[in-house]
Amino acid sequence: MRFDGFDVAPGDGPLDTLDPRRKLVAALAFIIVVVVTPIPWWWAMPVEAIVLLGVVWISRLRPLPLLRRWLAFVPLVGFLALMVATGHPQRARLGLLPVAGVILIKNSLAFVTILVLGGVTPFPRLLDGMRRLGAPRVLVATLHFMYRYIHVLGTELARMVQARRSRSFRRGGPDWGLLTGLIGVLFLRAMERGERVHAAMVARGWDGTIHHLDGEADGR
């Protein structure tokens, strides 16, 4: 599975055949370079953006899904960037908006990098790359189960919303109080489901290692 909206089939893009470890290391290195770039070096941001755009072009990913996700990302991170910029040491010399803009650009480059990585690498291969790079076994197993059960939680939330709508009627826009309550109930149900699944796995000899039919393991 890849991020929705990325219609590059497995193996079609030039980056698909690369070792997931190399892609993980490259993405992490690029994000580190972006993060450690000093704010006064604003001229480096366009260079980093051009490099990232080149990777997007090579990957053959459609730009519109990336743009939609970035536009949904901007309002929240833009607000946080303003909050951080108010107390940033460079604010007095550069001004509030320039500092906030650079912070937003840095976060945007890191966010799009993760999107590109997820678009050219199926999630199980990313987990395998993390395992082979020496990531903690507990972390890999947790991400593996998150990947396997995220659709279950999404389906359960949809059923809860439909059941609530069938028992009430409300005009206008979304009811944020109702949505908050549903998310809280979903969180409690997810905790209960996780405890039941863990108890069942321990009863069947779970030792923290995810085994496959082909003999590989995600947790070793």
N, C-alpha and C positions, 0 to 999 in steps of 0.2 A: 504494500500500500504506500502511496505517496500523498503529498498534500493535494487536496481537491483543487481541480482547475488546471493542473499541470498534465497535459495530455501527451507527454513524451513517454512512449512505451518503454519498458525495461530493455536496455541494450541499444536503443535507438540513438541516444545522444552520445557525443564523443566522451563525455565525462562519466557515463554510466559504467564503463568497463574498468575504470580506475579502481585500485584497491581502496576500500572504504577508509582504511587507516590513513592513507595519504590525503584523502579529502578532509577527514576530520582534523588532521594536523594543519593542513593548509588553511582551513576555515578558522581554526583557533588562532593561528599565527596572524592572519589578516585582522581578526577582531582585536588582538592585542596591539597590533601596530596602530589601528584606528584609535583605540582607547588611550594609548600613551602619547599620541600626537599632541603637543602643547597647543593650548587654545590660541596663542598669538600666531601660530603657524597656520593661519586660515587657508593659505595658498596650497597646503598639502591636501585639503579636503577634496577639491575637484580632481586631483590626481588619483586619490583613492577611489573616488566615485567612478572615474573612467575605467580603472582596473576592474572594478566590480561589474560595470556594464559590459566590459569585454568578456568576462566570465559568463554573464547571462546570455550574451550572444552566442558564445561557443557551446553552451549547454543546450541551446535550441528550446529553451523554455519560453512560453508565451509571456510577453511583458504585462499584458492587462491583468492577469490574476495577481502578479506581484504588485502592480500599482494599486489594485483594490485593497489588498491586505495592508499596504503601506499607508494608504489614506485612512484606513480604520485604526491604524497604529498611531498616527500623528497627533490626534487631539489629546489623548491621555499623556503621551510622552512629552508633548509640547507644554502641557500644564506642569508636569513634573520638572521639566527643564527650567521653566520660569521660577519655580520654587527653589531649585538648586542655585540658579544664577543670582538670586538675591543675596546669598551669603558667600558667593565665590570670591576668592582673593583677586581675580582679574576684573571684577566688576567696576572698581573705581577707575581703572585705567582704560578699559575698553568699552564700558557701558553695559547696561542690563541686557538689551536685545541682542547685541553681537554674541555675548557669552551664552545666552540661552539658545541662540541659533546654532552655534557650534556644538553645543551639547545635543541638540535635536539631530543635527546631521550625523554625529558620531553614533547615536543610538539607531538612527535609520540605517546606516551602513551595516551595523552589526545585525540588525533585524533582517535586512534583505539577504545578508550572507547566510543566515540560518535557513531562510526560505529556499535559497538556491541549493543549499546542501540537502535539505529534505526533498527538493524537487528532483534531484538527480540520483538520489540514493534511497532505495526502500528502507523503511525503518528497521526491519530485522537485520539488514546488512550493516546499518549504523551500529546496532547493538553488538553485532559480531566484531566490528572494528574496535569498539570500545573495549570489549573483552580482550581482544588480542593486543591492545595497547596497555593492558594491565589495570583497567578501571576496577574499582572494588566490586566484588561479586554481588554484594547486596544491592548496590546501585543498579547494576545491569539487570538483575532479577526484578527489581521494583519497576524499572522502565518497561521491561518485557510484559509484566502483568498489566501495567497501565495501558500499554498498546493493545493488549488482548481484550480488556474489559471496558475501554472508553466508550465503545459503541453500545455496550449494555447499559451504561449509565445514561447515555444520550437517549436511548429508546425508553428507558424508565422515566426520564424527565418529560419526554413527549407524552407519555401516557398520563402522567400526573397533571400536566397542563390541560390535556383534553378532558380529563375527569373533572377538573375544577371548572372549566368553561361550561361543561354540561350541567353543572349544579348552580350556576350563577349567570347573571347577565350584566354587562357593563359597557356603556358607550364610551367612545373617545379613545385615547391613546393607551399605551401599556400601563398596567398597574404595578409600579415598582415595589410597593409593599408586598403585594401578592407574589411577585417574582422572587423577592428576597426570602419569603417564607418557604417557597417551593425549593429553593436552592439549599436552605437549611435542612429541610426534611430529606432532600436527596443526599446531603452530606452524611446525615445519620444513617440512612439506609446503606450508603456505600461503606461506612464503617462496619455495620453489622454484616454485610455481605462479605467483606474482607475477612472478618473474624471467622465466619462459617467456612469460607474457602480455605483459610489457613489451617483450621482444625481438621478439615477433611484431608488436606494434603499431608499434614503431620501424621495422621492415622494411617496413611498409605506409604509412609517411609520418606517423606520429603526431607532432604538434607541440604537444601539451598542451591542445588544444581539443577538447571533446566536441561533435560535430556531430549534428544530428537531421535526419530526413527533411524536416521542415517548414522547415529553414533556420536554426533557432535553435541557439544554442550555449550550453553550460553553463559554458564556461571563458573566454569573452571578457570 
